[in-house]
Amino acid sequence: MGRTTTRNDGRNDGRNDGHDPDRPADKAPRVPLTRDRITEAALRLMDAEGLDAVSMRRVAREVGVEAMSLYNHVRDKDDLLNAVIERVMQEFPFPESVDDDPIAYGRRLAHCWRDLLRAHPSVIQLFGERKHSGASVDSLRPMDAALSALRRAGLSEADAAQAFHTIGSFIFGSVMMDTGQPFGSGEHAGAFPTGIEAELPNVAACAPYLAECDLDAQFEFGLDLMLEGLRAKIGAA
């Protein structure tokens, strides 16, 4: 008598324990859609599947919205791709200037460019296809650092621009070979026919080295040729 009994038949005894079994569970809060989030999704897609995979519809699917929602944050696909370039260039790992030799600093910059492009190889195609650069001050800082090194080495503005394009083309081509786009990563042992010594003596003699050429060593060799050539050109001026 006078005691309150506890029922285990699953019915509520009138006390509110803060849980309503008939109430649906709260959904996880939706992550806000922002320009940065859209850009990150486009970059991940480009890195994983290539530039051709990046469409407004596909990016929208990656962030879980309808394609029209993207246009509240980017004007169009061209604006989105410019944002991707901006995002990639934010990763540029500027080397520390540890000496007064601008050619040595230029070498470290070249390695930084190579590392960045190897991390995002499809950006090479993106650079090539841009009708309008959409470049910002921040995205041009790596270019400014390279041109500064070349000018400090003694090149004129015109020659610095020529050298920048020449070395840049070499880096782009090297990364394209590294990543197999669009013409593969170099010759392999079975790429040459046998018995060619008489007609193609030089190909036959160099074939083993062409097949076994280390890509890092090849990059260093080419970079040496250009940078030391620049040093000789400046010294002779």
Secondary structure, 3 states (H helix, E strand, C coil): CCCCCCCCCCCCCCCCCCCCCCCCCCCCCCCCCCHHHHHHHHHHHHHHHCHHHCCHHHHHHHHCCCHHHHCCCCCCHHHHHHHHHHHHHCCCCCCCCCCCCHHHHHHHHHHHHHHHHHHCCCHHHHHHHCCCCCCCCHHHHHHHHHHHHHHHCCCCHHHHHHHHHHHHHHHHHHHHHHCCCCCCCCCCHHHCCCCCCCCCHHHHHHHHHHHHCCHHHHHHHHHHHHHHHHHHHHHHC
